[in-house]
Amino acid sequence: MPSLLEIKNKIESTKSTKKITKAMQLVAASKMKVFQRTSQSVRAYATDLLSALSLCGIGLHEVVFAQSRESGKTLFVLMTSDKGLCGAMNARLIRTLFRSQEWEHTPAQDRLLITIGRKAKESAKTQGVTPLKSFQGLQEQMQIVDALEVIDAILTPWVEGEVKRVYLIAPEYVNAFTFNTTIRPYLPLTQELTQEQLKGRVVAERETEEILEASFFEPGREHVIETIAQRMVESLFIEAFYELKATEYSSRMVAMKNATDAASDRIRELTRAYNKARQAAITRQLSELAAANEAMSNEHMYEINNV
């Protein structure tokens, strides 16, 4: 049985661990709220872009990113975190990709993979897949330059006609305790896709409004339409990135909460064991004192009888 000192040291060590996990839980909760608000802002921006596209008097089917193609490869973009301690989020995302029908039914020579996050790159290596490009260590508050570098890597094969379809594997943030992992169609940019990505708000709002067409364009109508469409595609990726971060920190918050609760349970168990050991030690000492006192009394009576 461990000594009292060993149990006491374990209690102090567990308390220190509990303080760390509690602090990490609070930090994760704070960051989760920030990224949740940011993703909602980006979504509102994408909504306004679609409204601007309507002012041009065209539909999505007329832009280059909405072209329907019969031939070409399929590009998969797997988004995970760089760090761990966020529960099973990364494992679920990786499993969603490599067990999906889209991945399994696509011939190996027609698959292209871009990984975002260290965990995604490691999973690709484990599966024996060589990514077309890998991105790690992206700043959480993503800078424009970093975002454009990643988006350019995704859009270049599409613009060059190399791919016919692009899928985005990223978490869909629901609330602090729930998220979905699905394969999102990213390109071609269809009306149905846009409606799904923007949670159906755009179509519902536009049905009751009269669409007014802009009367002039600067520098030109084609250039304006192309720029708006590209910004829309970029905003959908940035929204997915911030949803990834919101989900990452919500998962980390839950994981750290579970760790804190486990530490509390462990402290209670160790405290109970410490109290039992201390009571046993006190009982043993009292028994030894009683036995010693009894022995001394017997010896004294023996001396009296001999006299």
C-alpha positions as a Markdown table, in Angstrom:
| # | Residue | x | y | z |
|---|---|---|---|---|
| 1 | Met | 0.0 | 0.0 | 0.0 |
| 2 | Pro | 1.4 | 3.5 | -0.9 |
| 3 | Ser | 2.6 | 5.6 | 2.0 |
| 4 | Leu | 0.9 | 8.7 | 3.1 |
| 5 | Leu | 3.6 | 10.8 | 1.6 |
| 6 | Glu | 3.3 | 9.1 | -1.8 |
| 7 | Ile | -0.5 | 9.6 | -1.8 |
| 8 | Lys | -0.1 | 13.3 | -0.8 |
| 9 | Asn | 2.4 | 13.9 | -3.6 |
| 10 | Lys | -0.1 | 12.3 | -6.1 |
| 11 | Ile | -2.9 | 14.6 | -4.9 |
| 12 | Glu | -0.7 | 17.7 | -5.3 |
| 13 | Ser | 0.4 | 16.6 | -8.8 |
| 14 | Thr | -3.2 | 15.9 | -9.8 |
| 15 | Lys | -4.3 | 19.3 | -8.5 |
| 16 | Ser | -1.6 | 21.0 | -10.6 |
| 17 | Thr | -2.8 | 19.1 | -13.7 |
| 18 | Lys | -6.4 | 20.1 | -13.0 |
| 19 | Lys | -5.3 | 23.8 | -12.9 |
| 20 | Ile | -3.7 | 23.5 | -16.3 |
| 21 | Thr | -6.6 | 21.7 | -17.9 |
| 22 | Lys | -9.1 | 24.2 | -16.4 |
| 23 | Ala | -7.1 | 27.1 | -17.8 |
| 24 | Met | -6.9 | 25.4 | -21.3 |
| 25 | Gln | -10.7 | 24.9 | -21.1 |
| 26 | Leu | -11.3 | 28.6 | -20.5 |
| 27 | Val | -8.9 | 29.7 | -23.2 |
| 28 | Ala | -10.5 | 27.3 | -25.7 |
| 29 | Ala | -14.0 | 28.5 | -24.9 |
| 30 | Ser | -12.9 | 32.1 | -25.4 |
| 31 | Lys | -11.3 | 31.4 | -28.8 |
| 32 | Met | -14.2 | 29.3 | -29.9 |
| 33 | Lys | -16.6 | 32.3 | -29.5 |
| 34 | Val | -14.2 | 34.5 | -31.5 |
| 35 | Phe | -14.0 | 32.1 | -34.5 |
| 36 | Gln | -17.7 | 31.4 | -34.4 |
| 37 | Arg | -18.5 | 35.2 | -34.8 |
| 38 | Thr | -15.8 | 35.5 | -37.5 |
| 39 | Ser | -17.3 | 32.6 | -39.6 |
| 40 | Gln | -20.7 | 34.2 | -39.4 |
| 41 | Ser | -19.3 | 37.5 | -40.6 |
| 42 | Val | -17.6 | 35.8 | -43.6 |
| 43 | Arg | -20.9 | 34.0 | -44.4 |
| 44 | Ala | -22.7 | 37.4 | -44.4 |
| 45 | Tyr | -20.0 | 38.7 | -46.7 |
| 46 | Ala | -20.6 | 35.8 | -49.1 |
| 47 | Thr | -24.4 | 36.6 | -49.0 |
| 48 | Asp | -23.7 | 40.2 | -50.1 |
| 49 | Leu | -21.4 | 38.9 | -52.9 |
| 50 | Leu | -24.2 | 36.8 | -54.3 |
| 51 | Ser | -26.5 | 39.9 | -54.1 |
| 52 | Ala | -23.9 | 41.9 | -56.0 |
| 53 | Leu | -23.7 | 39.1 | -58.6 |
| 54 | Ser | -27.5 | 39.4 | -59.1 |
| 55 | Leu | -27.1 | 43.1 | -59.8 |
| 56 | Cys | -25.0 | 42.2 | -62.8 |
| 57 | Gly | -28.0 | 40.6 | -64.3 |
| 58 | Ile | -26.6 | 37.1 | -64.5 |
| 59 | Gly | -26.8 | 33.8 | -62.7 |
| 60 | Leu | -24.1 | 31.6 | -61.2 |
| 61 | His | -24.2 | 29.3 | -64.2 |
| 62 | Glu | -22.5 | 32.0 | -66.3 |
| 63 | Val | -19.2 | 32.3 | -64.3 |
| 64 | Val | -16.1 | 30.2 | -64.9 |
| 65 | Phe | -16.3 | 28.5 | -61.5 |
| 66 | Ala | -19.7 | 27.1 | -62.3 |
| 67 | Gln | -18.7 | 25.2 | -65.4 |
| 68 | Ser | -20.0 | 21.6 | -65.5 |
| 69 | Arg | -17.3 | 19.3 | -66.8 |
| 70 | Glu | -17.4 | 15.6 | -67.8 |
| 71 | Ser | -13.7 | 14.9 | -67.9 |
| 72 | Gly | -10.9 | 15.6 | -65.5 |
| 73 | Lys | -9.6 | 14.6 | -62.1 |
| 74 | Thr | -11.2 | 15.1 | -58.7 |
| 75 | Leu | -9.5 | 17.3 | -56.1 |
| 76 | Phe | -10.0 | 16.6 | -52.4 |
| 77 | Val | -9.1 | 19.3 | -49.8 |
| 78 | Leu | -8.7 | 17.8 | -46.3 |
| 79 | Met | -8.7 | 20.4 | -43.5 |
| 80 | Thr | -7.5 | 19.4 | -40.0 |
| 81 | Ser | -5.8 | 21.1 | -37.1 |
| 82 | Asp | -2.0 | 21.3 | -36.6 |
| 83 | Lys | -2.3 | 20.4 | -32.9 |
| 84 | Gly | -3.9 | 17.7 | -30.9 |
| 85 | Leu | -5.9 | 17.8 | -27.6 |
| 86 | Cys | -9.1 | 18.4 | -29.5 |
| 87 | Gly | -10.9 | 15.1 | -29.0 |
| 88 | Ala | -11.8 | 13.0 | -32.0 |
| 89 | Met | -12.3 | 15.8 | -34.5 |
| 90 | Asn | -9.2 | 15.1 | -36.6 |
| 91 | Ala | -9.9 | 11.3 | -36.6 |
| 92 | Arg | -13.5 | 11.9 | -37.7 |
| 93 | Leu | -12.4 | 14.2 | -40.6 |
| 94 | Ile | -9.8 | 11.8 | -41.8 |
| 95 | Arg | -12.2 | 8.9 | -41.6 |
| 96 | Thr | -14.9 | 10.9 | -43.4 |
| 97 | Leu | -12.6 | 11.3 | -46.4 |
| 98 | Phe | -10.9 | 7.9 | -46.8 |
| 99 | Arg | -14.1 | 6.0 | -46.2 |
| 100 | Ser | -16.4 | 8.1 | -48.4 |
| 101 | Gln | -17.9 | 6.9 | -51.6 |
| 102 | Glu | -16.5 | 9.9 | -53.4 |
| 103 | Trp | -12.9 | 8.8 | -52.5 |
| 104 | Glu | -13.4 | 5.1 | -53.0 |
| 105 | His | -15.3 | 5.3 | -56.3 |
| 106 | Thr | -12.7 | 7.7 | -57.8 |
| 107 | Pro | -9.8 | 5.8 | -59.5 |
| 108 | Ala | -6.4 | 6.3 | -57.8 |
| 109 | Gln | -5.0 | 8.0 | -60.9 |
| 110 | Asp | -7.8 | 10.5 | -60.9 |
| 111 | Arg | -7.4 | 11.6 | -57.3 |
| 112 | Leu | -5.7 | 14.8 | -56.2 |
| 113 | Leu | -5.3 | 15.7 | -52.6 |
| 114 | Ile | -4.4 | 19.0 | -50.9 |
| 115 | Thr | -3.9 | 18.8 | -47.1 |
| 116 | Ile | -4.3 | 21.7 | -44.7 |
| 117 | Gly | -2.9 | 21.0 | -41.2 |
| 118 | Arg | -0.2 | 18.7 | -39.8 |
| 119 | Lys | -2.7 | 15.9 | -38.9 |
| 120 | Ala | -4.0 | 15.8 | -42.5 |
| 121 | Lys | -0.5 | 15.5 | -43.9 |
| 122 | Glu | 0.3 | 12.7 | -41.5 |
| 123 | Ser | -2.9 | 10.8 | -42.3 |
| 124 | Ala | -2.1 | 11.1 | -46.1 |
| 125 | Lys | 1.3 | 9.6 | -45.4 |
| 126 | Thr | -0.2 | 6.8 | -43.5 |
| 127 | Gln | -2.6 | 6.0 | -46.3 |
| 128 | Gly | 0.2 | 6.1 | -48.8 |
| 129 | Val | -1.1 | 9.1 | -50.6 |
| 130 | Thr | 1.2 | 11.9 | -51.8 |
| 131 | Pro | -0.5 | 15.3 | -51.5 |
| 132 | Leu | -0.4 | 17.7 | -54.4 |
| 133 | Lys | 0.3 | 20.4 | -51.9 |
| 134 | Ser | 0.4 | 20.6 | -48.1 |
| 135 | Phe | -0.1 | 23.6 | -45.8 |
| 136 | Gln | 0.9 | 23.6 | -42.2 |
| 137 | Gly | 1.1 | 26.2 | -39.5 |
| 138 | Leu | -1.4 | 28.6 | -40.9 |
| 139 | Gln | -2.1 | 31.5 | -38.6 |
| 140 | Glu | -5.4 | 31.3 | -36.8 |
| 141 | Gln | -6.2 | 34.9 | -37.7 |
| 142 | Met | -5.5 | 34.1 | -41.3 |
| 143 | Gln | -3.7 | 36.8 | -43.2 |
| 144 | Ile | -4.8 | 37.7 | -46.7 |
| 145 | Val | -1.5 | 36.5 | -48.2 |
| 146 | Asp | -1.7 | 33.1 | -46.5 |
| 147 | Ala | -5.4 | 32.7 | -47.5 |
| 148 | Leu | -4.7 | 33.6 | -51.2 |
| 149 | Glu | -1.8 | 31.1 | -51.3 |
| 150 | Val | -4.0 | 28.2 | -50.2 |
| 151 | Ile | -6.9 | 29.3 | -52.4 |
| 152 | Asp | -4.7 | 29.7 | -55.4 |
| 153 | Ala | -3.4 | 26.1 | -55.0 |
| 154 | Ile | -7.1 | 25.0 | -55.1 |
| 155 | Leu | -8.3 | 27.1 | -57.9 |
| 156 | Thr | -5.3 | 26.8 | -60.3 |
| 157 | Pro | -6.1 | 23.2 | -61.3 |
| 158 | Trp | -9.7 | 24.2 | -61.9 |
| 159 | Val | -8.8 | 27.2 | -64.0 |
| 160 | Glu | -6.4 | 25.2 | -66.0 |
| 161 | Gly | -9.1 | 22.6 | -66.7 |
| 162 | Glu | -7.2 | 19.8 | -64.9 |
| 163 | Val | -10.0 | 18.9 | -62.5 |
| 164 | Lys | -13.8 | 18.5 | -62.9 |
| 165 | Arg | -14.8 | 18.5 | -59.3 |
| 166 | Val | -13.5 | 19.8 | -56.0 |
| 167 | Tyr | -14.5 | 18.5 | -52.5 |
| 168 | Leu | -13.8 | 20.2 | -49.2 |
| 169 | Ile | -13.6 | 18.0 | -46.1 |
| 170 | Ala | -14.1 | 20.3 | -43.2 |
| 171 | Pro | -16.2 | 20.3 | -40.0 |
| 172 | Glu | -19.5 | 22.1 | -39.9 |
| 173 | Tyr | -19.8 | 23.9 | -36.6 |
| 174 | Val | -23.2 | 23.4 | -35.0 |
| 175 | Asn | -22.7 | 24.4 | -31.3 |
| 176 | Ala | -20.2 | 24.2 | -28.6 |
| 177 | Phe | -20.7 | 20.5 | -28.2 |
| 178 | Thr | -21.8 | 19.3 | -31.7 |
| 179 | Phe | -20.2 | 19.4 | -35.1 |
| 180 | Asn | -20.8 | 17.5 | -38.4 |
| 181 | Thr | -18.1 | 16.1 | -40.6 |
| 182 | Thr | -19.2 | 15.9 | -44.2 |
| 183 | Ile | -17.7 | 16.1 | -47.7 |
| 184 | Arg | -18.8 | 19.5 | -49.1 |
| 185 | Pro | -18.9 | 20.1 | -52.8 |
| 186 | Tyr | -16.8 | 23.1 | -53.5 |
| 187 | Leu | -16.6 | 23.4 | -57.2 |
| 188 | Pro | -18.4 | 23.7 | -59.6 |
| 189 | Leu | -20.2 | 26.6 | -57.9 |
| 190 | Thr | -23.9 | 25.8 | -58.6 |
| 191 | Gln | -27.0 | 27.6 | -57.3 |
| 192 | Glu | -27.8 | 24.5 | -55.1 |
| 193 | Leu | -24.3 | 24.5 | -53.6 |
| 194 | Thr | -24.4 | 28.2 | -52.8 |
| 195 | Gln | -27.8 | 27.8 | -51.2 |
| 196 | Glu | -26.5 | 24.9 | -49.1 |
| 197 | Gln | -23.3 | 26.7 | -48.1 |
| 198 | Leu | -25.1 | 29.8 | -47.1 |
| 199 | Lys | -27.7 | 27.8 | -45.1 |
| 200 | Gly | -30.6 | 28.6 | -47.5 |
| 201 | Arg | -30.8 | 32.3 | -46.4 |
| 202 | Val | -30.0 | 33.8 | -49.8 |
| 203 | Val | -32.7 | 32.2 | -51.9 |
| 204 | Ala | -35.4 | 32.8 | -49.2 |
| 205 | Glu | -34.5 | 36.5 | -49.1 |
| 206 | Arg | -34.2 | 37.0 | -52.8 |
| 207 | Glu | -37.6 | 35.5 | -53.7 |
| 208 | Thr | -39.4 | 38.4 | -52.1 |
| 209 | Glu | -37.2 | 41.2 | -53.5 |
| 210 | Glu | -37.1 | 42.8 | -56.8 |
| 211 | Ile | -33.7 | 42.4 | -58.4 |
| 212 | Leu | -32.4 | 45.7 | -59.8 |
| 213 | Glu | -29.7 | 45.5 | -62.4 |
| 214 | Ala | -26.7 | 47.8 | -62.2 |
| 215 | Ser | -26.6 | 50.4 | -64.9 |
| 216 | Phe | -22.8 | 50.7 | -65.4 |
| 217 | Phe | -19.7 | 48.8 | -64.6 |
| 218 | Glu | -16.1 | 49.8 | -63.9 |
| 219 | Pro | -13.7 | 48.8 | -65.4 |
| 220 | Gly | -15.9 | 46.4 | -67.3 |
| 221 | Arg | -18.9 | 44.0 | -66.9 |
| 222 | Glu | -16.9 | 40.8 | -67.5 |
| 223 | His | -14.1 | 41.9 | -65.1 |
| 224 | Val | -16.6 | 42.7 | -62.4 |
| 225 | Ile | -18.5 | 39.4 | -62.7 |
| 226 | Glu | -15.2 | 37.4 | -62.7 |
| 227 | Thr | -13.9 | 39.3 | -59.6 |
| 228 | Ile | -17.2 | 38.8 | -57.7 |
| 229 | Ala | -17.3 | 35.1 | -58.5 |
| 230 | Gln | -13.7 | 34.6 | -57.4 |
| 231 | Arg | -14.3 | 36.5 | -54.1 |
| 232 | Met | -17.3 | 34.3 | -53.5 |
| 233 | Val | -15.3 | 31.1 | -53.9 |
| 234 | Glu | -12.6 | 32.6 | -51.6 |
| 235 | Ser | -15.1 | 33.6 | -49.0 |
| 236 | Leu | -16.5 | 30.0 | -48.9 |
| 237 | Phe | -13.1 | 28.6 | -48.2 |
| 238 | Ile | -12.3 | 31.2 | -45.5 |
| 239 | Glu | -15.6 | 30.5 | -43.9 |
| 240 | Ala | -14.8 | 26.8 | -43.8 |
| 241 | Phe | -11.4 | 27.6 | -42.3 |
| 242 | Tyr | -12.9 | 29.6 | -39.5 |
| 243 | Glu | -15.5 | 26.9 | -38.9 |
| 244 | Leu | -12.6 | 24.5 | -38.6 |
| 245 | Lys | -11.0 | 26.7 | -35.9 |
| 246 | Ala | -14.3 | 27.1 | -34.1 |
| 247 | Thr | -14.8 | 23.4 | -34.1 |
| 248 | Glu | -11.2 | 22.7 | -33.1 |
| 249 | Tyr | -11.5 | 24.9 | -30.0 |
| 250 | Ser | -15.0 | 23.7 | -29.1 |
| 251 | Ser | -13.6 | 20.1 | -29.2 |
| 252 | Arg | -10.6 | 21.1 | -27.2 |
| 253 | Met | -12.8 | 22.9 | -24.7 |
| 254 | Val | -14.9 | 19.7 | -24.2 |
| 255 | Ala | -11.7 | 17.5 | -24.0 |
| 256 | Met | -10.2 | 19.8 | -21.4 |
| 257 | Lys | -13.5 | 19.8 | -19.5 |
| 258 | Asn | -13.5 | 16.0 | -19.5 |
| 259 | Ala | -9.9 | 16.0 | -18.3 |
| 260 | Thr | -10.7 | 18.5 | -15.5 |
| 261 | Asp | -13.6 | 16.4 | -14.4 |
| 262 | Ala | -11.4 | 13.3 | -14.5 |
| 263 | Ala | -8.8 | 15.1 | -12.4 |
| 264 | Ser | -11.5 | 16.0 | -9.9 |
| 265 | Asp | -12.6 | 12.4 | -9.6 |
| 266 | Arg | -9.0 | 11.3 | -9.2 |
| 267 | Ile | -8.4 | 13.8 | -6.4 |
| 268 | Arg | -11.5 | 12.5 | -4.6 |
| 269 | Glu | -10.3 | 8.9 | -4.9 |
| 270 | Leu | -6.8 | 9.8 | -3.7 |
| 271 | Thr | -8.2 | 11.9 | -0.8 |
| 272 | Arg | -10.3 | 9.0 | 0.2 |
| 273 | Ala | -7.4 | 6.6 | 0.0 |
| 274 | Tyr | -5.3 | 9.2 | 2.0 |
| 275 | Asn | -7.9 | 9.4 | 4.7 |
| 276 | Lys | -8.2 | 5.6 | 4.9 |
| 277 | Ala | -4.4 | 5.2 | 5.2 |
| 278 | Arg | -4.2 | 8.0 | 7.8 |
| 279 | Gln | -7.0 | 6.4 | 9.9 |
| 280 | Ala | -5.3 | 3.0 | 9.5 |
| 281 | Ala | -2.0 | 4.5 | 10.7 |
| 282 | Ile | -3.8 | 6.2 | 13.7 |
| 283 | Thr | -5.6 | 3.0 | 14.6 |
| 284 | Arg | -2.3 | 1.0 | 14.4 |
| 285 | Gln | -0.6 | 3.5 | 16.6 |
| 286 | Leu | -3.4 | 3.4 | 19.2 |
| 287 | Ser | -3.3 | -0.4 | 19.1 |
| 288 | Glu | 0.4 | -0.3 | 19.7 |
| 289 | Leu | 0.0 | 2.1 | 22.6 |
| 290 | Ala | -2.8 | 0.0 | 24.1 |
| 291 | Ala | -0.7 | -3.1 | 23.7 |
| 292 | Ala | 2.3 | -1.4 | 25.3 |
| 293 | Asn | 0.2 | -0.1 | 28.2 |
| 294 | Glu | -1.2 | -3.6 | 28.7 |
| 295 | Ala | 2.2 | -5.1 | 28.7 |
| 296 | Met | 3.5 | -2.7 | 31.2 |
| 297 | Ser | 0.4 | -3.3 | 33.4 |
| 298 | Asn | 1.0 | -7.1 | 33.3 |
| 299 | Glu | 4.7 | -6.7 | 34.2 |
| 300 | His | 3.8 | -4.5 | 37.1 |
| 301 | Met | 1.3 | -7.1 | 38.4 |
| 302 | Tyr | 3.9 | -9.8 | 38.0 |
| 303 | Glu | 6.4 | -7.9 | 40.2 |
| 304 | Ile | 3.7 | -7.3 | 42.9 |
| 305 | Asn | 2.8 | -11.0 | 43.0 |
| 306 | Asn | 6.5 | -12.0 | 43.3 |
| 307 | Val | 6.9 | -9.7 | 46.3 |
